[in-house]
Each structure stands twice: as C-alpha cells, then as structure tokens.
Amino acid sequence: MDHHEMKSIIAPEHPLKADKYPLRDFSAVGKRVRRKDGYEKATGYAIYTSDVQLAGMLHLRILTCPYPHAKIVSMDTTRLESMSGVRAILRYDDQELPEKADTCGHFGKGGQDHEPVLNRIGYWQGMPMGLAVAADTETTANEALRLVDIQWEERPFNLDQEGALEPGAPLSNPESYPTGNEIPPFVLNPPRSYGDSEKGLSEADGVVEFTLQRGQETWIGPERPCGVFRWNGEYPEAWLKHQRPHLAKRQLAEFFGVKVSQVTLHCLYQGASFGGWSQMALNMQPNYIAGIISKRTGKPVRWLFSRRDDFAGAGMENAKYRVKVGFRNDGTITAVRATSWFSMDGYTHMDHFLENTTVRHLHQECNGAICNILHGHAFRCEQNANVTCLNAVFGHVAEALGVDPTLLALKNDGCDGHPMAELGPMKISHGFADRDSLRECIDAGKKAVKWEENWHAPGAKRLPNGKMHGLGFAWTH
C-alpha cells in the first residue's frame, strides 16, 4: 500500500461529498463550551488514582535492575522478611508465577511478546524485576528492598542501536532472541521510496550529510504511574492510571482466571498520560503482582512508581539517523535519503516530508535492534520521529546556506510535493479559506530581514564552480 492509497483509507477524498448533509449550525464547534470536568479540576475536588486510600492498604515496591544486562544468581531475603512493617514479598522463583504472561497494557493479547511477571534477568538498567515487597508504608517498602542480598551475574550489553547489529555484537536478550539482535521484519516499516532520490541529489547545487543521535528522553506528568488492587471475595477490583482500561480489564480477567464481567475496574481522572509506560511490555506487571499479594494478605495493595522509575522511558525518536540531503542555492530541497536504527520498535521517519513539504524525491530505511536500553515507544504521538528528522534537515541545510531555518521551512512548505500556491483551489473546493498559515505566522513575527537578502551568511564564499562554501560545509554534485 503506497502513501496515497493509505490516505484514501484514513480520510475521504472530499469531506463535503462524504457528508451529504453537513450542519449549518453547531452547538459546540466554534463556541466556548464549559468543560464538564472544569469545576472539579479547578477546585481540587477531582480524584485521581494516586488519591485512592483504602483501609488497611499496603504499599508495593519492585526491585529495579542496577545494570544494563544482568542475571540474579542467588537471592537472600531473610533480613527483609523479618523487618517490621513488611507484610509480604514476591520473588521471581515463586511457584504461583506463570512462566510468562501478557504484561503489555496498551495493545494486549500478543501486541508484544509475553514476559515473565518478575523476571530473573534484567535487560536494561531500571527494569522492574526479581522481587516485590508490600509493606505498611512506601518508605518501609523502599527500605526493605535495600536489605535484600543478591549475587548478580553481569552480562555483555549493547547501548548503541547500530552497533548491536554489527557482526560479533553480544546478544542483548539471548532468552527471547537467541539468534541475533535484529528485530523480526514484520515489526518495522519496510524501505520506502517516493520519486527518485538519486535523481533529486544529482539536480542539487549542494549535498550535506549528517548523523543524528537521539538519546532516551521522556515526559513528566503530575501523576506518576500507579494503581490499586483489592479482592471482592473471588473477584478482582482495580483502580488504574491507564489509557486503555478496557484492555487492562480483559488482561486482568485472563490472568486471574475470571470472566471479564467479574472484574470491577475504576478509571478516574488521569494526571497526564501520553503513551510511554502504557504502551510497553511490563505495564501490567505491578497490577498482577498487587493482585497476587492482595489475595495472600487479604488487604488492598497500592503501587506507585518513583520518579526515577517513571523517568526510565524513551520516545520512538530514541534512535540514530544517517541523512543525506540535496538542495539548491535558493533553498529548495531536491532530495532526502535517510536511514534509521531504532531500539526495538520504530516508526517511519519521513512521512512529514510527504505531507508538509514540496520535496518529491525521498528514500527511507528503518532498522530495529534489540538493545539493553528501554526500547522506545510513542508518547504523545508516533510522529515524533518524523518531526525530529524534518527539523534536523531544515536546520542543517539552513546552517549550510546561512539562512533562518524558519525561512527555509517556508521555502519548502507544501503538501505531497506541491507548493502552497498550488493548493489554493483545492482548499476552496473543500470549503476552506485559501490561507497560508505558516507565512502568516512569519509575517506576524515581523521578520526584519527579507528572504532574498538572507540567503548567504557573512563570510560565505562562492567556489569556482559556482557553489557555496561556508560555515564548515563544502558541497559537490
């Protein structure tokens, strides 16, 4: 399926034709409408998952791996078992734990490989694993984890996505991927070409190449990942901070062997949730553990990530990009070729060039590697990788030409290879005004330097072949 076929499925060709009887007046669109949750949130009466307090509630904490790749050789929990205030522990070798379970909270049911609920092996630093402690207070649970005696076997590891795919690289996860670190092909997007990138490069006045590395980063929400679990007789009841509670309800039912209708699930106000933890395997891990301990103790169990735990995240632009860009001296980008290396999961990184620019010659390749870092997941939007690559291209070409990147973006602004000036009739035929919002924003900013006067940076020199040299760049066809 190519780009245009995909767009025809996602959106109708003509919205006014798709809706034969469009409304002339709207009750909410275009009007100031009072938010249903506005009063409770503004006054502080809104109840979030982390606000839930139940009588006799225990507090759960899970051990995190201190190494990028390590295995527990032995574990002695004698000291913490006798500690005052500790009510229960759950170890990786507990007989009640299944070998593997569906721990992924965003997709569920095979959306990702099943994982041990408490793994004996840690595959990235900060991974929850090995041991869980439930105590009267969160402080007691944290202190108890410090009393466990563990003998670790440190293993070789990979922190670089491209390096993990090189011959001779150690296995990042030999238990699940014993033959190599390359991710199965069906997970990734296949190579894509639009136009002829080699032709576009040959038409350029200059070519710039660069490598971009985006490290792990995450967002911070006012509410940390959390949940509460208790049993109503034989039936589970849970409070979850979650984007897709209907999936969590089914997974809880399957794990504890009850009907979906027998699970009571509360999804209260969410203190921000933009993906991240809710999309990765292990999301359901603390809920299962809390359910097991709640069953054994007869008490409600609350789990709450620390900020350190919460920050062990990564967006899908957590990757390495190698990019080659062709451009003309007037700022027109003629071609972009980009190859990316993701950690586990990755999305296409050049769709924004299709949807938002005049660039007609594109080629992209994606590579996925099993690494000993938390593999990237979408938070807020799968388009972060596209934005990263688009902005990097504009920035490097603008620096090479000595121009404002915003003006370079304006020069190449368009859709599906067409400049904004050609899109006016289509906008009007679809019932929209013929406006150029990006140009309006720039005009509103009262740019002092005209576009034509800003092309060449001070000190830039023209080469004998008519091309430019400056700012540490040199280009040839």
ZITAHU-V901607 format. One record per residue. N is the residue number from 0. RES is the residue in one small letter. OMEGA is omega in whole degrees, -180 to 180 (999 if undefined). D_LAST is the distance of its C-alpha to the last C-alpha in Angstrom with 2 decimals. Layout:
n: {N:N}
res: {RES:RES}
omega: {OMEGA:OMEGA}
d_last: {D_LAST:D_LAST}
//
This chain:
n: {0:1:2:3:4:5:6:7:8:9:10:11:12:13:14:15:16:17:18:19:20:21:22:23:24:25:26:27:28:29:30:31:32:33:34:35:36:37:38:39:40:41:42:43:44:45:46:47:48:49:50:51:52:53:54:55:56:57:58:59:60:61:62:63:64:65:66:67:68:69:70:71:72:73:74:75:76:77:78:79:80:81:82:83:84:85:86:87:88:89:90:91:92:93:94:95:96:97:98:99:100:101:102:103:104:105:106:107:108:109:110:111:112:113:114:115:116:117:118:119:120:121:122:123:124:125:126:127:128:129:130:131:132:133:134:135:136:137:138:139:140:141:142:143:144:145:146:147:148:149:150:151:152:153:154:155:156:157:158:159:160:161:162:163:164:165:166:167:168:169:170:171:172:173:174:175:176:177:178:179:180:181:182:183:184:185:186:187:188:189:190:191:192:193:194:195:196:197:198:199:200:201:202:203:204:205:206:207:208:209:210:211:212:213:214:215:216:217:218:219:220:221:222:223:224:225:226:227:228:229:230:231:232:233:234:235:236:237:238:239:240:241:242:243:244:245:246:247:248:249:250:251:252:253:254:255:256:257:258:259:260:261:262:263:264:265:266:267:268:269:270:271:272:273:274:275:276:277:278:279:280:281:282:283:284:285:286:287:288:289:290:291:292:293:294:295:296:297:298:299:300:301:302:303:304:305:306:307:308:309:310:311:312:313:314:315:316:317:318:319:320:321:322:323:324:325:326:327:328:329:330:331:332:333:334:335:336:337:338:339:340:341:342:343:344:345:346:347:348:349:350:351:352:353:354:355:356:357:358:359:360:361:362:363:364:365:366:367:368:369:370:371:372:373:374:375:376:377:378:379:380:381:382:383:384:385:386:387:388:389:390:391:392:393:394:395:396:397:398:399:400:401:402:403:404:405:406:407:408:409:410:411:412:413:414:415:416:417:418:419:420:421:422:423:424:425:426:427:428:429:430:431:432:433:434:435:436:437:438:439:440:441:442:443:444:445:446:447:448:449:450:451:452:453:454:455:456:457:458:459:460:461:462:463:464:465:466:467:468:469:470:471:472:473:474:475:476}
res: {m:d:h:h:e:m:k:s:i:i:a:p:e:h:p:l:k:a:d:k:y:p:l:r:d:f:s:a:v:g:k:r:v:r:r:k:d:g:y:e:k:a:t:g:y:a:i:y:t:s:d:v:q:l:a:g:m:l:h:l:r:i:l:t:c:p:y:p:h:a:k:i:v:s:m:d:t:t:r:l:e:s:m:s:g:v:r:a:i:l:r:y:d:d:q:e:l:p:e:k:a:d:t:c:g:h:f:g:k:g:g:q:d:h:e:p:v:l:n:r:i:g:y:w:q:g:m:p:m:g:l:a:v:a:a:d:t:e:t:t:a:n:e:a:l:r:l:v:d:i:q:w:e:e:r:p:f:n:l:d:q:e:g:a:l:e:p:g:a:p:l:s:n:p:e:s:y:p:t:g:n:e:i:p:p:f:v:l:n:p:p:r:s:y:g:d:s:e:k:g:l:s:e:a:d:g:v:v:e:f:t:l:q:r:g:q:e:t:w:i:g:p:e:r:p:c:g:v:f:r:w:n:g:e:y:p:e:a:w:l:k:h:q:r:p:h:l:a:k:r:q:l:a:e:f:f:g:v:k:v:s:q:v:t:l:h:c:l:y:q:g:a:s:f:g:g:w:s:q:m:a:l:n:m:q:p:n:y:i:a:g:i:i:s:k:r:t:g:k:p:v:r:w:l:f:s:r:r:d:d:f:a:g:a:g:m:e:n:a:k:y:r:v:k:v:g:f:r:n:d:g:t:i:t:a:v:r:a:t:s:w:f:s:m:d:g:y:t:h:m:d:h:f:l:e:n:t:t:v:r:h:l:h:q:e:c:n:g:a:i:c:n:i:l:h:g:h:a:f:r:c:e:q:n:a:n:v:t:c:l:n:a:v:f:g:h:v:a:e:a:l:g:v:d:p:t:l:l:a:l:k:n:d:g:c:d:g:h:p:m:a:e:l:g:p:m:k:i:s:h:g:f:a:d:r:d:s:l:r:e:c:i:d:a:g:k:k:a:v:k:w:e:e:n:w:h:a:p:g:a:k:r:l:p:n:g:k:m:h:g:l:g:f:a:w:t:h}
omega: {-179:-175:-176:176:179:-179:-180:178:-176:-177:179:-180:-178:-174:-179:175:-180:178:-175:-176:-180:179:175:179:-178:-180:-177:-177:179:-179:175:-177:179:179:-180:-178:-173:-176:-177:-179:-177:-177:-179:179:-179:-179:178:-179:-179:178:-174:177:180:-178:177:-174:175:-178:-173:172:-177:176:175:-176:-180:-177:177:179:-176:179:175:177:178:-179:177:-178:-176:-175:-177:179:-179:-178:179:178:176:-175:-180:171:176:-177:179:-177:178:-175:-178:-179:176:179:176:180:177:-176:-177:-172:-174:-180:178:173:176:177:172:179:176:-175:169:180:173:-174:174:-175:175:-176:172:-177:-177:180:176:-172:162:-170:174:-179:174:-176:-178:180:177:179:179:180:178:180:-180:180:-180:-177:-178:178:-176:170:-176:168:179:-176:174:-175:177:178:-178:-175:-179:-180:-180:-179:179:177:178:178:179:178:-180:-179:-175:-180:-178:-178:-173:-175:-180:-177:-179:-178:177:-173:-174:-179:-172:175:180:176:-180:176:174:-174:-179:-174:179:177:180:178:-180:180:-175:170:-179:179:176:179:179:174:-179:178:175:-180:-180:175:-180:179:177:177:179:179:179:174:-174:177:177:-179:170:-180:170:-173:-179:-172:-178:171:-174:171:-174:165:-166:178:-177:-175:-179:176:180:180:179:-179:177:179:-179:-177:-176:172:177:177:178:-179:-180:178:174:-176:178:175:-173:175:-177:178:-179:176:-174:-177:178:-177:-176:-178:-171:171:-174:179:-178:-177:-177:178:176:-179:179:179:179:-179:177:178:-177:-175:-175:-178:172:-180:179:175:-177:178:168:176:178:177:-176:-176:176:-176:179:175:-177:173:173:-170:172:-180:172:-167:175:-173:172:-178:177:-179:179:177:179:176:-175:-177:173:171:-177:174:-178:175:-178:172:179:-175:177:177:174:-174:-177:180:-180:175:177:-170:-168:-178:176:-177:-175:-177:-174:172:179:173:180:177:179:-177:171:-180:177:169:178:-176:-173:175:-180:162:-174:-177:175:-176:-179:179:178:180:179:-177:-180:-179:180:179:178:-178:-178:179:178:178:180:-179:-180:-179:176:179:178:178:176:177:179:180:-176:-178:179:-179:179:177:-179:177:-176:-178:-179:-175:-178:-179:179:178:-178:-179:179:176:-180:176:178:-178:175:-171:-180:179:178:180:-180:178:-180:179:177:177:-174:-176:179:-178:-175:-177:-171:-174:-172:-178:175:179:178:-177:178:-180:179:-180:177:-179:-174:174:180:176:176:180:171:-175:172:175:999}
d_last: {32.97:29.85:29.13:31.02:33.98:34.30:34.36:37.04:39.21:38.82:39.48:41.16:39.21:41.43:43.61:46.22:46.72:46.96:49.71:52.14:54.46:52.49:54.72:55.18:56.57:55.58:57.79:55.05:51.61:51.03:54.19:55.12:56.71:58.60:57.12:59.61:58.79:58.51:62.08:62.21:58.89:59.62:63.12:62.31:64.47:61.60:62.05:59.09:59.13:59.32:62.44:64.44:67.48:69.95:73.26:73.07:69.27:67.64:64.28:61.77:59.16:56.96:55.89:52.17:50.38:49.83:47.21:43.88:45.55:49.28:52.39:55.91:58.15:61.30:62.40:65.71:66.56:70.21:69.95:68.29:70.60:73.57:71.93:73.78:72.07:69.97:71.06:68.80:65.98:63.80:62.22:59.54:62.36:64.59:66.11:65.65:61.87:60.22:57.76:54.98:54.89:52.68:51.71:48.73:49.77:47.03:46.77:49.76:51.11:48.36:45.50:44.83:46.54:50.10:50.75:53.88:55.50:55.97:53.68:54.81:51.20:48.75:45.07:43.76:45.29:47.41:48.04:51.60:53.52:56.65:59.37:60.51:63.36:65.44:67.66:69.74:67.06:63.33:64.03:66.35:63.81:61.17:63.69:64.77:61.28:61.35:64.50:63.09:62.79:59.80:58.72:54.98:52.96:49.48:46.79:43.24:40.68:37.01:35.57:31.85:30.69:27.99:30.32:33.14:31.33:30.74:33.19:36.37:36.16:39.70:40.90:40.76:43.51:45.26:48.05:45.97:42.91:44.34:41.62:38.54:36.66:34.48:35.63:36.92:34.30:36.39:36.08:32.33:30.10:28.37:24.59:23.57:20.82:20.67:18.60:15.63:13.27:10.92:11.02:10.56:7.36:6.04:7.82:6.57:6.42:6.06:6.80:10.29:12.52:16.28:19.61:22.50:26.09:28.90:32.35:35.65:36.99:39.65:41.57:45.08:47.83:51.28:52.84:52.01:52.02:55.70:58.43:62.17:64.05:67.74:69.93:72.37:74.67:72.60:69.78:66.64:65.91:62.63:60.94:57.16:54.24:52.00:49.61:51.00:54.69:55.55:53.51:55.13:58.55:57.98:56.69:59.70:62.00:60.54:60.55:64.15:65.46:66.66:66.02:63.34:66.14:67.87:65.06:65.44:62.14:61.73:58.39:59.06:56.88:53.51:52.46:48.79:47.17:43.50:42.96:42.33:45.57:46.85:44.08:44.25:46.63:49.56:49.97:53.37:54.38:56.46:58.18:59.39:60.52:62.32:64.03:65.27:66.61:68.13:69.98:71.35:72.43:73.48:71.58:68.55:65.41:62.66:59.24:56.86:53.60:53.28:50.33:49.01:49.22:47.68:44.66:43.81:41.33:37.65:35.54:33.22:30.17:31.62:28.63:25.45:22.10:18.72:16.01:12.26:11.29:8.69:10.06:10.57:12.39:15.59:15.48:14.92:13.68:12.03:12.35:14.16:14.94:17.92:20.52:23.84:26.90:30.15:33.64:35.69:34.94:31.72:30.62:27.43:25.15:22.94:25.69:25.47:22.02:23.84:26.95:25.86:22.44:20.65:17.83:18.18:15.79:17.16:18.06:20.57:22.74:25.91:27.86:31.42:33.25:36.89:37.03:39.92:39.01:40.27:37.90:36.29:37.91:37.42:39.20:39.33:36.54:34.31:31.49:31.11:28.25:26.45:27.12:25.95:22.51:22.18:23.31:21.13:17.92:19.29:20.40:17.24:15.08:18.13:18.50:14.98:15.65:19.29:20.89:23.66:22.65:25.40:23.94:20.55:22.63:24.45:21.39:20.42:24.08:25.32:26.44:25.13:22.12:24.48:24.64:27.99:29.13:29.27:31.35:34.36:36.36:36.01:37.25:40.18:41.09:41.28:43.62:41.29:40.70:37.48:36.33:33.04:34.20:31.07:31.05:34.81:34.47:32.06:34.38:37.31:35.77:35.97:32.55:33.17:29.72:28.40:25.02:23.77:25.13:23.54:19.80:19.32:21.00:23.56:22.30:18.59:17.28:14.86:12.85:13.68:10.49:11.60:9.64:12.01:13.36:16.40:18.40:17.22:13.51:10.57:6.92:3.77:0.00}
//
